[in-house]
Amino acid sequence: MAGKVDEKDSKTLTKIVLALKKRGAEGIILGCTELPLVFSSDFNMPVFNSLEILARALLQKVNK
């Protein structure tokens, strides 16, 4: 992916997520900062954006 949003990458990752869901996955963790740029589909299961989670935790820590 290397910083570029490519339709081919998006389709490939969507296929992977759907295959994982079919195998019983109950959620998806986007553990790379580029993945939220590629995922625009609604998979009817929780999608956890690690960068967003980290940012929220940092803001909570700073605002205490």
C-alpha positions, 0 to 999 in steps of 0.5 A, a space after each residue: 500500500 505504501 501510502 497510496 489508496 488503491 482500489 485493488 488493495 481495497 477490494 483485496 482487503 474487503 475479500 479478506 475481511 469477508 472471508 474472516 467473517 465467514 470463518 467466524 470473526 466477530 470484529 476487525 482490528 485495523 492495526 495499521 495507520 493506512 488501513 482506515 483509508 482503504 476500508 469504506 465498507 460496512 461489514 456489519 461487525 465492529 471495526 476497531 481503528 487502532 490509531 483512533 483508539 490511541 488518539 482517544 486514550 491520549 486525549 483522555 490522559 492529557 485532559 485528566 
